[in-house]
Amino acid sequence: MVEELAPEVLQQLIDSGAELQIVDVRRQPGFQSGHIPGSENVPFERMIASIDSVSWRDRIVFVCPYGVRSRQAGELLLAYEGLAEDAEVYNLAGGLQAWDGPIAVASTE
């Protein structure tokens, strides 16, 4: 089951240097316009096609604007046989709309 992770808890994990993987499931233009620092972009539409090529970590947090598609992405990943049995999969509660932490903008160079 995909667990909800409150934005303030995610910020605490980031600040503590916790080993986690933040996956933003928006399309590339949305990701480039602003994302949580350190996150990687795996658009929802490409999840199935790219699921084998991503190095999934033991603690994964999915992110999207409101937390709907990111939850679906988490559920999809949990069904993936290549994921470690003890992996923790989270959805950022409220999505980026609820995120009050820093935002990085991707370079277009």
TORKE-270342 format. One record per residue: residue in three letters; chain; x, y, z of N, C-alpha, C in turn. Coordinates in Angstrom, 1 decimal. Layout:
<nodes>
+------+-------+--------+--------+--------+--------+--------+--------+--------+--------+--------+
| rest | kette |    n_u |    n_v |    n_w |   ca_u |   ca_v |   ca_w |    c_u |    c_v |    c_w |
+------+-------+--------+--------+--------+--------+--------+--------+--------+--------+--------+
|  Ala |     A |      X |      Y |      Z |      X |      Y |      Z |      X |      Y |      Z |
...
+------+-------+--------+--------+--------+--------+--------+--------+--------+--------+--------+
</nodes>
This chain:
<nodes>
+------+-------+--------+--------+--------+--------+--------+--------+--------+--------+--------+
| rest | kette |    n_u |    n_v |    n_w |   ca_u |   ca_v |   ca_w |    c_u |    c_v |    c_w |
+------+-------+--------+--------+--------+--------+--------+--------+--------+--------+--------+
|  Met |     A |    0.8 |   -1.2 |    0.0 |    0.0 |    0.0 |    0.0 |    0.9 |    1.3 |    0.0 |
|  Val |     A |    0.5 |    2.2 |   -0.8 |    1.2 |    3.5 |   -0.8 |    0.8 |    4.3 |    0.4 |
|  Glu |     A |    1.8 |    4.7 |    1.2 |    1.5 |    5.5 |    2.3 |    1.5 |    7.0 |    2.0 |
|  Glu |     A |    0.7 |    7.8 |    2.7 |    0.8 |    9.3 |    2.5 |    1.9 |    9.8 |    3.4 |
|  Leu |     A |    2.7 |   10.7 |    2.8 |    3.7 |   11.4 |    3.5 |    3.5 |   12.9 |    3.6 |
|  Ala |     A |    3.3 |   13.4 |    4.7 |    3.1 |   14.8 |    4.9 |    4.3 |   15.7 |    4.4 |
|  Pro |     A |    4.0 |   16.8 |    3.8 |    5.1 |   17.6 |    3.3 |    6.1 |   18.0 |    4.3 |
|  Glu |     A |    5.7 |   18.3 |    5.5 |    6.7 |   18.6 |    6.6 |    7.6 |   17.4 |    7.0 |
|  Val |     A |    7.0 |   16.2 |    6.9 |    7.8 |   15.0 |    7.2 |    8.8 |   14.8 |    6.0 |
|  Leu |     A |    8.4 |   15.0 |    4.8 |    9.4 |   14.9 |    3.7 |   10.5 |   15.9 |    3.9 |
|  Gln |     A |   10.2 |   17.1 |    4.2 |   11.2 |   18.2 |    4.5 |   12.2 |   17.7 |    5.6 |
|  Gln |     A |   11.6 |   17.2 |    6.6 |   12.5 |   16.7 |    7.7 |   13.4 |   15.6 |    7.2 |
|  Leu |     A |   12.9 |   14.7 |    6.4 |   13.7 |   13.6 |    5.9 |   14.8 |   14.1 |    5.0 |
|  Ile |     A |   14.5 |   15.1 |    4.2 |   15.5 |   15.7 |    3.3 |   16.6 |   16.4 |    4.1 |
|  Asp |     A |   16.1 |   17.2 |    5.1 |   17.0 |   17.9 |    6.0 |   18.0 |   17.0 |    6.8 |
|  Ser |     A |   17.5 |   15.8 |    7.1 |   18.3 |   14.9 |    7.9 |   19.2 |   14.1 |    7.0 |
|  Gly |     A |   19.1 |   14.2 |    5.7 |   20.0 |   13.5 |    4.8 |   19.6 |   12.0 |    4.6 |
|  Ala |     A |   18.3 |   11.7 |    4.9 |   17.8 |   10.4 |    4.8 |   17.9 |    9.9 |    3.3 |
|  Glu |     A |   18.2 |    8.6 |    3.2 |   18.3 |    8.0 |    1.9 |   16.9 |    7.8 |    1.3 |
|  Leu |     A |   16.6 |    8.6 |    0.3 |   15.3 |    8.5 |   -0.3 |   15.3 |    8.9 |   -1.8 |
|  Gln |     A |   14.4 |    8.5 |   -2.5 |   14.3 |    8.8 |   -3.9 |   13.0 |    9.5 |   -4.2 |
|  Ile |     A |   13.1 |   10.8 |   -4.6 |   11.9 |   11.6 |   -4.9 |   11.6 |   11.5 |   -6.4 |
|  Val |     A |   10.5 |   11.0 |   -6.8 |   10.1 |   10.9 |   -8.2 |    8.9 |   11.8 |   -8.6 |
|  Asp |     A |    9.2 |   12.7 |   -9.4 |    8.1 |   13.7 |   -9.9 |    7.6 |   13.1 |  -11.2 |
|  Val |     A |    6.2 |   12.8 |  -11.2 |    5.6 |   12.1 |  -12.3 |    5.0 |   13.1 |  -13.3 |
|  Arg |     A |    5.3 |   14.4 |  -13.2 |    4.7 |   15.3 |  -14.2 |    5.5 |   15.2 |  -15.5 |
|  Arg |     A |    4.9 |   15.8 |  -16.6 |    5.7 |   15.8 |  -17.8 |    6.9 |   16.8 |  -17.7 |
|  Gln |     A |    7.8 |   16.6 |  -18.6 |    9.1 |   17.4 |  -18.5 |    8.9 |   18.9 |  -18.4 |
|  Pro |     A |    8.0 |   19.5 |  -19.1 |    7.9 |   21.0 |  -19.0 |    7.5 |   21.4 |  -17.6 |
|  Gly |     A |    6.6 |   20.7 |  -17.0 |    6.1 |   21.0 |  -15.6 |    7.3 |   20.8 |  -14.6 |
|  Phe |     A |    8.0 |   19.7 |  -14.8 |    9.2 |   19.4 |  -13.9 |   10.2 |   20.5 |  -14.0 |
|  Gln |     A |   10.5 |   20.9 |  -15.3 |   11.5 |   22.0 |  -15.5 |   11.1 |   23.3 |  -14.9 |
|  Ser |     A |    9.8 |   23.6 |  -14.8 |    9.3 |   24.8 |  -14.3 |    9.5 |   25.0 |  -12.8 |
|  Gly |     A |    9.6 |   23.8 |  -12.1 |    9.9 |   23.9 |  -10.7 |    9.6 |   22.5 |  -10.1 |
|  His |     A |   10.5 |   22.0 |   -9.3 |   10.4 |   20.7 |   -8.6 |   11.2 |   20.7 |   -7.3 |
|  Ile |     A |   10.9 |   19.7 |   -6.5 |   11.6 |   19.5 |   -5.2 |   13.1 |   19.2 |   -5.6 |
|  Pro |     A |   14.0 |   20.0 |   -5.0 |   15.4 |   19.7 |   -5.2 |   15.8 |   18.2 |   -5.0 |
|  Gly |     A |   16.6 |   17.7 |   -5.9 |   17.0 |   16.3 |   -5.8 |   16.1 |   15.3 |   -6.4 |
|  Ser |     A |   14.9 |   15.8 |   -6.8 |   13.9 |   14.8 |   -7.4 |   14.3 |   14.5 |   -8.8 |
|  Glu |     A |   13.8 |   13.3 |   -9.3 |   14.1 |   13.0 |  -10.7 |   12.7 |   12.9 |  -11.4 |
|  Asn |     A |   12.7 |   13.1 |  -12.7 |   11.5 |   13.1 |  -13.5 |   11.3 |   11.8 |  -14.2 |
|  Val |     A |   10.2 |   11.1 |  -13.9 |    9.7 |   10.0 |  -14.6 |    8.2 |   10.2 |  -14.9 |
|  Pro |     A |    7.9 |   10.8 |  -16.0 |    6.5 |   11.1 |  -16.3 |    5.6 |    9.9 |  -16.2 |
|  Phe |     A |    4.4 |   10.1 |  -15.6 |    3.5 |    9.1 |  -15.4 |    3.2 |    8.3 |  -16.7 |
|  Glu |     A |    3.1 |    9.0 |  -17.8 |    2.8 |    8.3 |  -19.1 |    3.9 |    7.3 |  -19.5 |
|  Arg |     A |    5.1 |    7.5 |  -18.9 |    6.2 |    6.6 |  -19.3 |    6.6 |    5.6 |  -18.2 |
|  Met |     A |    5.8 |    5.6 |  -17.1 |    6.1 |    4.7 |  -16.0 |    6.3 |    3.3 |  -16.4 |
|  Ile |     A |    5.3 |    2.7 |  -17.2 |    5.4 |    1.3 |  -17.5 |    6.6 |    1.1 |  -18.5 |
|  Ala |     A |    6.8 |    1.9 |  -19.4 |    7.9 |    1.8 |  -20.4 |    9.3 |    1.9 |  -19.7 |
|  Ser |     A |    9.4 |    2.7 |  -18.7 |   10.7 |    3.0 |  -18.1 |   10.9 |    2.3 |  -16.8 |
|  Ile |     A |    9.9 |    1.5 |  -16.3 |   10.0 |    0.9 |  -14.9 |   11.3 |    0.1 |  -14.8 |
|  Asp |     A |   11.7 |   -0.6 |  -15.8 |   12.9 |   -1.5 |  -15.7 |   14.2 |   -0.7 |  -15.8 |
|  Ser |     A |   14.1 |    0.5 |  -16.3 |   15.4 |    1.2 |  -16.5 |   15.7 |    2.2 |  -15.3 |
|  Val |     A |   14.8 |    2.3 |  -14.4 |   15.0 |    3.2 |  -13.2 |   15.6 |    2.3 |  -12.1 |
|  Ser |     A |   16.6 |    2.9 |  -11.4 |   17.2 |    2.2 |  -10.3 |   16.4 |    2.6 |   -9.1 |
|  Trp |     A |   15.4 |    1.7 |   -8.7 |   14.5 |    2.1 |   -7.6 |   15.2 |    1.8 |   -6.3 |
|  Arg |     A |   15.1 |    2.8 |   -5.4 |   15.8 |    2.7 |   -4.0 |   14.8 |    2.0 |   -3.1 |
|  Asp |     A |   15.2 |    2.0 |   -1.8 |   14.4 |    1.3 |   -0.8 |   13.3 |    2.2 |   -0.2 |
|  Arg |     A |   13.4 |    3.5 |   -0.4 |   12.4 |    4.5 |    0.1 |   12.1 |    5.5 |   -1.0 |
|  Ile |     A |   10.9 |    5.4 |   -1.6 |   10.6 |    6.2 |   -2.7 |    9.4 |    7.1 |   -2.4 |
|  Val |     A |    9.4 |    8.4 |   -2.8 |    8.3 |    9.3 |   -2.6 |    7.9 |    9.8 |   -4.0 |
|  Phe |     A |    6.7 |    9.6 |   -4.4 |    6.1 |   10.1 |   -5.6 |    5.5 |   11.4 |   -5.4 |
|  Val |     A |    5.6 |   12.3 |   -6.4 |    5.1 |   13.7 |   -6.4 |    4.4 |   14.0 |   -7.7 |
|  Cys |     A |    3.3 |   14.7 |   -7.6 |    2.7 |   15.4 |   -8.7 |    2.0 |   16.6 |   -8.2 |
|  Pro |     A |    1.2 |   17.3 |   -9.0 |    0.6 |   18.6 |   -8.5 |   -0.3 |   18.4 |   -7.3 |
|  Tyr |     A |   -1.2 |   17.4 |   -7.3 |   -2.2 |   17.3 |   -6.2 |   -2.2 |   16.0 |   -5.5 |
|  Gly |     A |   -1.3 |   15.0 |   -5.9 |   -1.2 |   13.8 |   -5.2 |   -2.0 |   12.6 |   -5.8 |
|  Val |     A |   -2.7 |   12.8 |   -6.9 |   -3.5 |   11.8 |   -7.5 |   -2.7 |   10.9 |   -8.4 |
|  Arg |     A |   -2.0 |   11.4 |   -9.4 |   -1.2 |   10.6 |  -10.3 |    0.0 |   10.0 |   -9.6 |
|  Ser |     A |    0.5 |   10.7 |   -8.6 |    1.7 |   10.2 |   -7.9 |    1.2 |    9.0 |   -7.1 |
|  Arg |     A |    0.0 |    9.0 |   -6.6 |   -0.5 |    7.8 |   -5.8 |   -0.6 |    6.6 |   -6.8 |
|  Gln |     A |   -1.2 |    6.9 |   -8.0 |   -1.3 |    5.8 |   -9.0 |    0.0 |    5.3 |   -9.4 |
|  Ala |     A |    1.0 |    6.2 |   -9.6 |    2.4 |    5.7 |   -9.9 |    3.0 |    4.8 |   -8.8 |
|  Gly |     A |    2.7 |    5.2 |   -7.6 |    3.2 |    4.4 |   -6.4 |    2.5 |    3.0 |   -6.5 |
|  Glu |     A |    1.2 |    2.9 |   -6.7 |    0.5 |    1.7 |   -6.8 |    1.1 |    0.8 |   -7.9 |
|  Leu |     A |    1.3 |    1.5 |   -9.0 |    1.9 |    0.8 |  -10.2 |    3.3 |    0.2 |   -9.8 |
|  Leu |     A |    4.1 |    1.0 |   -9.1 |    5.4 |    0.5 |   -8.7 |    5.3 |   -0.7 |   -7.8 |
|  Leu |     A |    4.4 |   -0.6 |   -6.8 |    4.2 |   -1.7 |   -5.9 |    3.9 |   -3.0 |   -6.5 |
|  Ala |     A |    3.2 |   -3.0 |   -7.7 |    2.9 |   -4.2 |   -8.4 |    4.1 |   -4.7 |   -9.3 |
|  Tyr |     A |    5.1 |   -4.0 |   -9.3 |    6.3 |   -4.3 |  -10.1 |    7.1 |   -5.4 |   -9.4 |
|  Glu |     A |    7.4 |   -6.5 |  -10.1 |    8.2 |   -7.6 |   -9.5 |    9.6 |   -7.2 |   -9.2 |
|  Gly |     A |   10.2 |   -6.2 |   -9.8 |   11.6 |   -5.9 |   -9.7 |   11.8 |   -5.0 |   -8.4 |
|  Leu |     A |   10.8 |   -4.6 |   -7.7 |   11.0 |   -3.8 |   -6.5 |   11.3 |   -4.7 |   -5.3 |
|  Ala |     A |   12.2 |   -4.2 |   -4.5 |   12.6 |   -4.9 |   -3.3 |   11.4 |   -5.1 |   -2.4 |
|  Glu |     A |   11.2 |   -6.3 |   -1.8 |   10.1 |   -6.6 |   -1.0 |    9.9 |   -5.6 |    0.2 |
|  Asp |     A |   11.0 |   -5.1 |    0.7 |   11.0 |   -4.2 |    1.9 |   11.0 |   -2.7 |    1.5 |
|  Ala |     A |   10.8 |   -2.4 |    0.2 |   10.8 |   -1.1 |   -0.2 |    9.6 |   -0.3 |    0.4 |
|  Glu |     A |    9.8 |    0.9 |    0.7 |    8.8 |    1.8 |    1.2 |    8.4 |    2.8 |    0.1 |
|  Val |     A |    7.1 |    2.8 |   -0.2 |    6.6 |    3.7 |   -1.3 |    5.6 |    4.7 |   -0.7 |
|  Tyr |     A |    5.9 |    6.0 |   -1.0 |    5.1 |    7.0 |   -0.4 |    4.5 |    7.9 |   -1.5 |
|  Asn |     A |    3.4 |    8.6 |   -1.1 |    2.9 |    9.6 |   -2.0 |    2.9 |   10.9 |   -1.2 |
|  Leu |     A |    3.4 |   12.0 |   -1.8 |    3.4 |   13.3 |   -1.1 |    2.0 |   13.8 |   -0.9 |
|  Ala |     A |    1.5 |   13.8 |    0.3 |    0.1 |   14.2 |    0.6 |   -0.1 |   15.6 |    0.1 |
|  Gly |     A |   -1.2 |   15.8 |   -0.7 |   -1.5 |   17.1 |   -1.2 |   -0.7 |   17.5 |   -2.4 |
|  Gly |     A |    0.3 |   16.7 |   -2.8 |    1.1 |   17.0 |   -3.9 |    1.9 |   18.3 |   -3.8 |
|  Leu |     A |    2.4 |   18.8 |   -4.9 |    3.2 |   20.0 |   -4.9 |    2.4 |   21.3 |   -4.4 |
|  Gln |     A |    1.1 |   21.2 |   -4.5 |    0.3 |   22.3 |   -4.0 |    0.4 |   22.5 |   -2.5 |
|  Ala |     A |    0.8 |   21.4 |   -1.8 |    0.9 |   21.4 |   -0.3 |    2.4 |   21.6 |    0.1 |
|  Trp |     A |    3.3 |   21.5 |   -0.8 |    4.7 |   21.6 |   -0.6 |    5.1 |   23.1 |   -0.3 |
|  Asp |     A |    5.7 |   23.3 |    0.9 |    6.1 |   24.6 |    1.3 |    7.6 |   24.8 |    1.3 |
|  Gly |     A |    8.3 |   23.7 |    0.9 |    9.8 |   23.7 |    0.9 |   10.4 |   24.4 |   -0.3 |
|  Pro |     A |   11.7 |   24.2 |   -0.5 |   12.4 |   24.8 |   -1.6 |   12.0 |   24.2 |   -2.9 |
|  Ile |     A |   12.1 |   25.0 |   -4.0 |   11.8 |   24.5 |   -5.4 |   13.0 |   24.8 |   -6.2 |
|  Ala |     A |   13.3 |   23.8 |   -7.0 |   14.5 |   24.0 |   -8.0 |   13.9 |   24.2 |   -9.4 |
|  Val |     A |   14.5 |   25.0 |  -10.2 |   14.1 |   25.1 |  -11.6 |   15.2 |   24.5 |  -12.4 |
|  Ala |     A |   14.8 |   23.7 |  -13.4 |   15.8 |   23.1 |  -14.3 |   16.3 |   24.0 |  -15.3 |
|  Ser |     A |   17.6 |   23.9 |  -15.6 |   18.2 |   24.7 |  -16.6 |   17.8 |   24.3 |  -17.9 |
|  Thr |     A |   17.6 |   25.2 |  -18.8 |   17.2 |   24.9 |  -20.2 |   18.4 |   24.9 |  -21.1 |
|  Glu |     A |   19.6 |   25.0 |  -20.6 |   20.8 |   25.0 |  -21.4 |   21.1 |   23.6 |  -21.9 |
+------+-------+--------+--------+--------+--------+--------+--------+--------+--------+--------+
</nodes>
